[in-house]
Amino acid sequence: MRMSQTVKEQQKAYAQRLLTELGKRLAVREVAAVLVVAEDGRPALDVTDSRCRMRRVFVHLPFCWFYWGDQGDERVSFLKMPVAVDRIEQAAREGWREGEQGELSIDLNKIVDAYRG
């Protein structure tokens, strides 16, 4: 790792490593998953469900989650990779929920700023 890497670059690289490992484990279970870069530059994993619909799985580093929507059952901790793989495989086999993929947007900076007042 280069000493000059910024924290954001390190976080992005870590998220990419997590998603790569997730993708490998899903592939073993015959769940289609492709590592991509989202429009905003975040690494993501395009995972296809049993109905051939795709959802993007992202990494939320502050909360240690893989997530594929904004609902409570659309996230799982990446700290226990086997459990995360099981949950994402199950969700893909059952089929993603109907409708657009929700975006989990928790901006910790806004929360911190609120307490600085």
C-alpha positions in Angstrom: 0.0 0.0 0.0 1.4 3.4 -0.9 2.0 5.7 2.0 0.4 8.6 0.1 -3.0 6.9 -0.2 -5.8 9.0 1.2 -8.2 7.5 3.7 -10.9 7.6 1.1 -8.7 5.6 -1.3 -7.9 3.1 1.4 -11.6 2.7 2.2 -12.5 2.3 -1.4 -9.9 -0.4 -1.8 -11.1 -2.2 1.3 -14.7 -2.1 0.1 -13.6 -3.5 -3.2 -11.7 -6.4 -1.5 -14.8 -7.2 0.6 -17.0 -7.2 -2.5 -14.5 -9.3 -4.5 -14.5 -11.9 -1.7 -18.3 -11.8 -1.6 -18.6 -12.3 -5.3 -16.2 -15.3 -5.3 -18.3 -17.0 -2.5 -21.6 -16.3 -4.3 -20.2 -17.6 -7.6 -19.4 -20.9 -5.8 -23.1 -21.1 -5.0 -24.0 -20.3 -8.6 -25.3 -16.8 -7.8 -24.4 -14.4 -10.6 -22.3 -11.5 -9.3 -20.1 -9.0 -11.1 -17.8 -6.4 -9.5 -18.6 -2.9 -11.0 -18.0 0.7 -10.2 -21.2 2.8 -9.6 -21.7 6.1 -11.3 -20.6 7.9 -8.1 -17.3 5.9 -8.1 -18.2 3.4 -5.3 -17.4 -0.2 -5.9 -20.5 -2.4 -6.0 -21.4 -6.0 -6.8 -24.2 -6.5 -9.4 -26.1 -9.6 -8.1 -28.8 -11.2 -10.2 -31.8 -12.8 -8.5 -33.8 -15.9 -9.5 -36.0 -13.7 -11.7 -33.0 -12.3 -13.6 -33.3 -8.9 -11.9 -30.2 -7.1 -10.7 -29.5 -5.3 -7.5 -26.3 -3.6 -6.5 -24.7 -4.7 -3.3 -22.7 -1.9 -1.6 -20.4 -1.7 1.4 -21.2 0.6 4.3 -17.9 0.7 6.2 -18.9 2.7 9.3 -21.6 0.1 10.1 -19.8 -2.9 8.7 -22.7 -3.7 6.3 -23.2 -5.1 2.9 -26.5 -3.6 1.7 -28.7 -3.8 -1.3 -31.5 -1.4 -0.4 -32.8 0.9 2.3 -35.0 -1.6 4.2 -34.0 -3.3 7.4 -33.8 -6.7 5.9 -31.7 -5.5 3.0 -28.4 -5.3 4.9 -26.1 -7.8 6.7 -22.9 -7.4 8.6 -19.7 -8.2 6.6 -17.9 -9.1 9.8 -19.1 -12.7 9.5 -18.6 -13.3 5.8 -20.3 -16.8 5.8 -23.4 -15.4 7.3 -23.4 -12.5 4.9 -23.0 -14.9 1.9 -25.9 -17.0 3.2 -28.2 -14.0 3.6 -27.4 -12.5 0.2 -27.8 -15.8 -1.5 -31.1 -16.3 0.2 -32.3 -12.9 -0.8 -31.2 -13.4 -4.4 -32.9 -16.9 -4.6 -36.2 -15.5 -3.2 -36.0 -12.5 -5.5 -35.3 -8.9 -4.8 -38.3 -6.9 -3.6 -40.4 -5.2 -6.2 -39.7 -1.6 -7.1 -36.6 0.5 -7.4 -33.6 -0.2 -5.3 -33.5 2.1 -2.3 -30.3 3.9 -1.4 -29.1 3.7 2.2 -27.8 7.1 2.9 -26.5 7.7 6.3 -24.2 10.7 6.3 -22.3 10.5 9.6 -20.8 13.9 9.0 -24.3 15.5 9.3 -24.9 13.6 12.5 -21.5 14.8 13.9 -22.2 18.4 12.8 -25.6 18.4 14.6 -23.8 17.8 17.9 -21.1 20.5 17.3 -23.6 23.3 17.5 
